């Protein structure tokens, strides 16, 4: 049966090909396509995503520029996750509740699509940060200076959309990558993992890792080994 698809990326970066067009995606990117459209993904990092199928799509979204970027309140992601979870439930008036949630989702997406020109530059910065997560020579200020917007204004836009400065965002995804490498590359040294995450100095890496997670990288490995869980990085709350 014909339907529409709302695809929301939770992690990863790469390119989503819809028909003949290719679109860069980063965490928070939201795409819309019809079930008859040929779709394929090429990703440099394994992506996690939610896929929601709906029977109709508002005209304003069918013609929206791709992708739409979920803002710092992550309301699109929250609504999609809630709708998917509730779709298996059954209670009085269930169908109307789900329909109302889908309509609310559409309204958020329409609102965000109308500010797409501003968000596009933020999305491009995020894509650059993910692309250079392992590049120790990468400098945020050099990347921002390559845009037509002023560096200060772009920093403010970035903070408004993501809740973090570009430098903070880069540090977070580097530590996130380190957490994954400590699991998947268990035989690698701390120095090797630091280098793979864009840190020249292993001591600076270890201090940053502990500040962000509350645990030194060596103990992180032991903690995971003891409880058998694959814990995704969450920044320590001070």
Secondary structure, DSSP 8 states (H G I E B T S, - for coil): ---EEEEEEEE--EEEEETTEEEEE-TTEEEEEETTS-EEEEESS--EEEEEEES---HHHHTS-S-EE--TT-HHHHHHHHHHHHTT---TTHHHHHHHHHHHHHHHHHHHHTTHHHHHHHHHHHHHHHHTTT-TT--HHHHHHTSSS-HHHHHHHHHHHHSS-HHHHHHHHHHHHHHHHHHHTTTS-HHHHHHHTT-S-HHHHHHHHHHHHSS-HHHHHHHHHHH-----------
